[in-house]
Amino acid sequence: MPRYKLIVEYDGTHIFGWQRQVDTPTGQGFLEKAIEDFCGEVVTVHCAGRTDAGVHATGQVVHFDLVKEWDAFRVMDALNAHLRFTPLSVLHTELVGEDFHARFSAVGRRYVYRIINRRAPLTIDANRAWQVTAPLNVAAMQDAAQILVGTHDFSSFRASECQSKSPVKTLDELRFESNGNEILMHTAARSFLHHQVRNMIGTLVMVGQGKWDKTNLKEALDAKNRSKGGPTAPPDGLYLTHVYY
């Protein structure tokens, strides 16, 4: 059967995450319906990483199989026509081998978390960034973040409902950049625990506010206990930006 690999983007503001739910708008639900409307086939779409409600994507990767082979460009155009009233669009489509799997073939994932550090309410960036009104020391956040880079037991940054077999992950990158009042956290790893990125940024914002220092962060990491970590940042600022194969 022909297998199609897609890169999709979506605004997570008004969808309840990626995974299909009954009578609830989700990324998977929108895309599977568009495929059925396009060619009449009922398929299951597999993604590189399930995102939570409110989380966005600019580089989510998915795959699905069809009985009939179609030109990849035609598939992209047809799906976008059926997705035009949804917050999801297809950026790229290609035919791949049957051994490709959007999730299990991936060797790395990259996320960006956006903070707007200002007192004035967000308008254009509402629901697309986390507004932090207290001034943040980005240099302190960058310095402390390096404690988390490498292979660690990230239990202190793991959601209780996480289904990963092990809390041990290797964080390849964690860095900050700022431009005016926008602060971006870039992070990359082969895979992440549920809420790991949001829990890390929530904790590092405490460092930026002067409530914690890097010693507190190290103690939290070593505790291997979620109650010792910082708060979970809101989903609004989180973007899945790239998946590596």
C-alpha positions in Angstrom: 0.0 0.0 0.0 1.3 3.5 -0.8 2.5 5.3 2.4 2.4 9.1 2.6 4.6 11.2 4.9 3.2 14.7 5.6 4.6 17.7 7.5 1.7 19.7 9.0 1.3 22.8 11.1 -1.6 23.7 13.4 -2.7 26.3 15.8 -3.5 24.3 19.0 -5.6 27.1 20.6 -9.0 25.6 19.9 -8.2 21.9 19.5 -7.9 19.4 22.3 -4.5 18.1 21.4 -3.5 15.8 18.6 -5.0 12.4 19.5 -8.5 11.6 18.1 -11.4 12.0 20.5 -15.1 11.4 20.0 -17.0 14.6 19.2 -14.0 16.7 20.1 -11.8 18.7 17.6 -8.3 17.3 17.4 -5.5 17.4 14.9 -5.7 13.7 14.1 -9.5 14.0 13.8 -9.3 16.9 11.4 -6.7 15.2 9.2 -8.4 11.8 9.1 -11.7 13.4 8.1 -10.0 15.4 5.3 -8.5 12.2 4.0 -11.8 10.4 4.0 -13.5 13.4 2.3 -10.7 13.5 -0.3 -10.6 9.9 -1.4 -13.2 8.0 0.6 -10.7 5.9 2.5 -10.9 5.6 6.3 -7.4 5.6 7.7 -5.5 6.0 10.9 -2.9 8.8 10.9 0.2 8.2 12.9 2.2 11.2 14.3 5.7 11.8 15.4 4.6 13.2 18.8 1.2 13.7 20.4 0.7 17.3 21.5 -1.5 18.4 24.3 -4.5 20.7 24.1 -3.3 24.3 23.4 0.1 23.2 22.0 1.0 24.3 18.5 3.1 22.7 15.7 5.0 24.1 12.8 6.7 20.8 11.9 4.6 17.9 13.0 5.2 14.8 10.9 2.6 12.1 10.2 2.1 9.1 8.0 -0.8 7.1 6.7 -1.5 4.4 4.1 -3.9 4.5 1.2 -5.1 1.7 -1.1 -4.8 3.8 -4.2 -1.6 5.7 -5.1 -2.0 9.4 -5.8 0.5 12.1 -6.8 1.9 13.5 -3.6 1.4 17.1 -4.6 -2.2 16.4 -5.5 -2.7 14.8 -2.0 -1.4 17.9 -0.4 -3.6 20.3 -2.4 -6.7 18.1 -1.9 -6.2 17.8 1.8 -5.6 21.5 2.3 -8.9 22.2 0.4 -10.8 20.0 2.9 -8.9 21.5 5.8 -9.5 25.2 4.9 -11.9 25.8 7.7 -9.7 24.1 10.3 -6.6 25.3 12.2 -4.5 22.7 10.4 -2.7 22.7 7.1 -0.3 20.4 5.2 3.1 21.9 4.3 4.6 19.0 2.5 3.7 15.5 1.2 5.8 12.7 -0.2 5.6 9.0 -0.8 7.8 6.9 1.5 8.6 3.3 1.9 6.6 0.9 4.1 9.4 0.8 6.6 8.9 4.5 7.5 7.0 5.3 10.7 6.4 8.9 11.8 7.0 8.1 15.4 9.3 5.1 15.5 11.6 6.1 12.7 12.3 9.5 14.3 15.7 10.1 15.8 15.1 13.5 17.3 12.5 16.1 18.0 12.8 19.9 18.5 10.6 22.2 20.4 10.5 26.0 20.9 8.8 27.7 23.8 7.8 31.3 23.5 7.6 33.8 26.4 6.5 37.4 26.0 8.0 39.3 29.0 5.9 42.4 29.4 3.2 43.9 31.5 0.8 44.9 28.7 -1.8 42.2 27.8 -1.1 40.1 24.7 -3.3 40.8 21.7 -1.6 39.4 18.5 0.3 36.8 20.6 -2.7 35.8 22.8 -2.8 32.0 23.1 0.5 31.7 21.2 2.9 32.6 23.9 3.2 32.6 27.7 3.0 36.2 29.1 5.3 36.6 32.1 5.0 40.1 33.6 7.8 40.1 36.1 11.3 40.9 34.6 13.3 37.8 33.7 17.1 37.4 33.9 17.7 35.4 30.7 21.4 35.0 31.4 20.6 33.2 34.7 18.1 31.0 33.0 20.6 30.1 30.3 23.3 29.3 32.9 21.0 27.1 35.0 19.5 25.3 32.0 22.9 23.6 31.3 22.3 21.5 34.4 19.6 19.7 32.5 21.6 19.1 29.4 22.7 15.5 29.0 21.4 12.1 30.2 19.4 12.3 33.5 16.4 10.8 35.3 13.8 13.6 34.6 11.2 12.3 37.1 11.0 15.8 38.7 9.9 17.1 35.3 7.5 14.3 34.3 3.7 14.4 34.4 2.1 11.8 36.6 0.2 10.4 33.6 3.3 9.9 31.5 3.4 6.5 29.8 7.1 6.4 29.0 8.7 3.2 30.2 11.7 5.1 31.7 12.2 8.6 33.1 15.7 8.7 31.8 16.1 10.9 28.7 19.1 12.6 27.0 18.6 16.3 26.4 20.8 17.4 23.5 20.1 21.1 23.7 18.5 23.6 26.0 19.2 27.3 25.2 17.6 30.7 25.4 17.6 33.6 23.1 15.9 37.0 23.5 14.8 39.7 21.1 13.2 42.7 22.8 10.5 41.3 25.1 10.3 37.9 23.4 12.3 35.1 24.9 12.6 31.7 23.2 13.7 28.5 24.7 15.0 25.9 22.2 15.3 22.3 23.2 16.0 19.1 21.3 16.2 15.4 22.3 15.4 12.0 20.7 12.2 12.0 22.8 10.7 13.8 25.7 8.6 12.8 28.7 5.0 14.0 29.0 5.0 17.7 30.0 8.8 17.6 30.3 9.4 20.7 28.2 6.6 22.7 30.0 7.9 21.6 33.4 11.4 22.6 32.5 10.5 26.1 31.3 8.1 26.6 34.3 11.1 25.8 36.6 13.6 28.0 34.7 11.2 30.9 34.8 11.5 30.7 38.6 15.2 31.1 38.1 14.7 34.0 35.9 12.5 35.7 38.5 15.1 35.2 41.2 13.0 32.8 43.2 15.4 29.9 42.5 19.0 29.6 41.5 20.8 26.8 39.7 21.6 25.1 43.0 17.8 24.7 43.6 17.4 23.4 40.1 20.1 20.8 40.6 18.5 19.7 43.9 15.1 19.4 42.1 16.7 17.3 39.3 18.5 15.0 41.8 15.3 14.5 43.9 13.7 12.6 41.0 10.3 13.6 42.4 7.8 15.7 40.5 6.7 17.6 43.7 10.3 19.0 43.9 10.2 20.6 40.5 8.7 23.9 39.4 5.3 24.6 38.0 4.0 23.4 34.6 4.1 26.3 32.1 0.9 26.8 30.1 0.6 25.1 26.7 0.2 28.4 24.8 3.9 29.0 24.2 4.9 25.5 23.1 5.6 24.6 19.5 6.8 21.3 18.0 9.0 22.7 15.3 11.0 19.8 13.7 11.3 16.0 13.7 14.5 14.4 12.5 14.9 11.1 10.7 
